[in-house]
Amino acid sequence: MGVVRPLSLTVATLGLVACSRAPQGPAQAAPAQAATAKASPGAAAAPSPAEVAAAIHARAGRRFTAVDLLRPDGQGELPFDVYLAPMIVQERLDAGTPGAPTPGEVVLGEDGRATVVAGDPTIYYARSTARLGGEEREQLAFLWWYPGEGDGLRAQGMRMTLGRSGVPILWEVLADPGGARLVFVSETLEERARQQHGEPLPGRRFSTERALEEAPQAVVARAILNGAMPMGPFVYLEAGSRAARTLLCRCSPAEYDDVAGETLYRLVGLATLGEQGLEKSAWTAELPALTGDAPGPQREDAAPNWLEGVLRLPDGV
């Protein structure tokens, strides 16, 4: 795949951000979150990290009835194999209902700021590196934004980290309504972590997870099959919220009943937004700011060593 150049991971100060409507899940005893926003009098308490994780695990086992499939069109030259791009599985509430809006294109609006317009479905990609075990590992991030208003997440995305062999071993989801940092691990990685670190810690489901007190926002949602070849995953998005129900290897059986529609999307480098006068950024739900705008605070999961800090990874990944 050639040399991977580290990418500046910044959060733009202006733009649309994903909403944070928290899903409800079964209550479990868990340590309190290190930092909790002050609730207004009479407001319901925010879900604990264990409650958020329980809701994520509960939805991960739900099967879709009808879906729309979005897959890359395979056009143009890419700095990676097109098979590494994700396949989006968008839930429909009913096969006879209109499909959900597809990702739009980021352009300069009349007010001189970034906006999302309907048209050719577009997913933006960026390359970066993660630091695991003192070594750099290649990452590919895919981000997309939705046009129009609505109650669902305005942005979604997926970032994968490749192992030494070039096969993905870790996947992250950009946005979750509950504010969690969703991570999916390969079954092989989870098994190696279990062998080295033992059984999952109290309140956790996977051996790759650190204690709730150490990483309250990070949730390993599922361990998924390893593909024999480097391939992007199926990304299952729920109707309405656009929350990621699960990610699956393309070699896994489908977890939906019927395909109601199929759409091609184009892949565009995130860096090309700079040609429109928009500051390029990566791994943020916010729209890019105008070039020259001061960057906002960096997301904690933008740091190259973030995964190593929130997961119990085995040696030699």
N, C-alpha and C positions, 0 to 999 in steps of 0.2 A: 504493500500500500504506500510505500515511500515514507519519507521523513515527516513526522507529525510535529507541527510547530505549536507551542503552547499558545492558547487563546486568552485574551484578556476577558475575565469574567466579571462584569460589572452590572449593577442594577440602574436602569435609567430612572431619572427623577420624575419624569412626566409620562403619562400614558394611562391605559386602562389596566387594572389589575384584576386578578381572579377573585371572585367573591369567596366568602368563608362561612358558608352555611354548614354547620356541623351535623353529621348523621347521628342517629340515635342507635345505641347498642346496649347490650346487657351490661349491667353494672358489675364490676369486679373490684375487690379490695386492691388498692395500689398506692404507692407513695404519691404525694402531691407533686404537681409540676413545679419546677424550680421557680419559674416566673409566671404568674397568672394575672391577667388584666383585672382591675378592680371592677366588680359588677355594680351596676346601679341598683338602688333599693328595689326589692321586689323582682329583680331579674333572676332567671334560672341560672343555676351554677353551671359553669362550663364543664363539658365532659372531661374526665380524667384521662391521662394517656392510656391506661388500660381499657377504658370504655371505648375510646377512639379505635384502638387496635382490635377490640372485639368486634366492632361494627365492620371494620375492614375485612377481617377474616370471615365474618358471616356472609358478606356479599360476594366474596371470592368463590363461594361454592354455588352461586345461583346461575342457572342456565338461562340463556336468552331464547325467546321464542322466534322472533323475526329480527333480521339485521340488514343493514346496508354495509357493503364492503368497499373500502377505499384502498386502492393499491397504486404503486408508482407506475408512471407511464413508460419508464425506461428510456425516455428521450434525453439526448444531450450527454456530454461527457461529465463524469463524476470522479472525484478523487478517492472513491471507494467503490466496491462492487454493489450494484443496485440491489442485490439480494439482501444486503444488510439493512435496507430501508424497511420501516415497519409496515405491516398490513393493519389497517384500522377496521375494527369490527364495531360499528355503531348500532346500538340497540334501537329497534322500533317498538313502540308500545303495541302496535298491531300491524300485521302485514298490509292491511288495506289503508293505513294512514299515511300521510305524506312523510317523506324521510326527513331526518334532522338536517339543519343547515350544514353545508360542507365548509371546511376551512377556507378563508378568503385570502386576498392578497393585501399586503401592507403597502400603503402608498401615502404620499403627502396629501393631506386634506386641504380644503380651502382656507383653513385657519393657519396653515403652515405647520401643522403637527401631524404625526402619524395617525392614520386611520385604517380600518379594515373594510375592504369593499368586496362584495360578492362578485364572482366571476370564475376564472379558472381556479379550481381547488389547488392550494399551494401549501407545501410543507417546507420549512426552512431547515437547513442542516448546518452544523458547525462541528469542527474537530478540536479536540483538546486532549489533555493527558491527566491521568490520575497517578498518584504515587502510592504504590502498594509494596510493602516489604522493602522499602529503599530503592525500588525500581519503578520506572515510568511505564504506564500501561496506556495504550491508545483508547480514546473515547470518541464516540460519535453521538451527537445530540440532535434530535429532531423536534422542532417546535412549530406549532400552528396556532393561529388566532381565528376567532369566529366573528363574522360581521353582525351588526345589529345588536339590539338590546335583548335581555332575557335574564332568567334566573340562574341559568347554568354558568359554569366556568367559562370565562371569555377566552382563556388560553389553556392549552394543554401541550404536553410534550413527553418525550421519552429519551433517556440517555443510557447508552450501554457502554460497559467497560469490557474490553477484550482481554483475554488471557494471553499467555505466552504464545500459544499456538494460533492466535488470531480468532478463536471462537469466543463469542460472548459468554461471560461468567456472572456478570452483575448488570441489573437493569434498574433504573430509577424513573419514577414518574414525577413530572414537573409540578403538578398542582393536585391538591385533594381538598374537598370541601371542609374536611375536619381539621385542616392545617397540618396533617402528618406528612412526614417525608417517607413516601413509599419506596421500598426496595424489594426487588425480586432477586433471588439467588439461584444458581444452577443446583440441581440435585447433587451433582458431584462435589461442588463446593460445600454444600451443607453437610454432606457425609464426612468430608475431610475435617470440617470444623468440629463435628461431633466426636470424631476419633481423637482429635487433639485437645479439645476443650471440655468434652463431656456433654451431658444432657443440657437442654435449655435451662436458663436461669429462671428463678421464680417470677411468675407473671409474664413470661415469654413463651413463644411457641417454637422458636428455632434456635439451634446452637450457635448460629452466626450472629445472633442479637446480643448486644451488651445489656447490662442491667438497666431497668427503667430509670433508676436514678442517674445513670451515666448519659443515657441518650433517650430522653423521654419522647422526643418527636419522631425518632426513627422507628419504623415498623417494617419488618420483613413480612410481606403479605403472603408469599408463597414460594416454595422451591419448585422450579420448573425443569422439565427435561432438557438435557443437553442435546443439541443437534450435532450430527457428525460433520456438517459443513458450516462455515460461518454464514448465518442467516439472521435477519431481523425477526422480531417476534410478531405475533398477533397481539394487538392492543385492544382489549374489550372495553368499550366506553358505555356507561349507562345512559339511558334516555333521560333527557331533562338536565340532570346535573353535569353530565359528561365526566363524571368520576370514573377512574379506572377500576373496573371490577376485577380484572386479572390481566396478566400477560401470559402468553403461552408460546411454546416452541411451535414452529410450523409443522414439526413432526408429530405433534400431539393431536388426538381426536378433537374435532370441533365441539364447542360447548354452546351451540345454537341449533335451532331446528330448521329454519328456512332463511334463504337469502332473498330479500325483497327487492334489492337493487344493487348495482355495482357501478362505481365511479373511479376514474383514473385521476390521480393527482400528480402535479409536477413538483420536482425537487429543485429548490433554488438555494444557493449559498447565502447564509445570513450576512456574510460580509458584503454582498452586493447592495445591501440597503444603504451603504455608505455612498454609493453612486447617486442616490436620491437626496443626499444631504442629511441622511439620518444616521445617527451614531450607531454603529454595530455593537451588539452586546450578545451575550450567550447565557443560557440557562437562567432565564428570568421570565416571569409571566407578563411583565410590563412591556408595552410597546416601546420601540426605540425612541430616544429623544433626538432632537436636532443636534447635529454635529456641533460640538463646542459647549453644550450644556454640561454643567458640573455633574459627575456621576453621584448616585445615591449610595447608601451603605451596601456593602457586598452581602449577598446571601451567604449564609454559613456553609451551604452545601456546594458553593462555587469553588471552595478551596481545594487544591489538588489532593490534600491528605484527608479530606472529610470522610470518605468511606472507611478509611482505616481507623478513624477516630470513633465511629459509631457502630462498627461491626467487629465481631470476634473472628477475624479471618485466619485461616490456617497458614502455616509457613509455606513459602514458595508458590504463591498464587501467580 
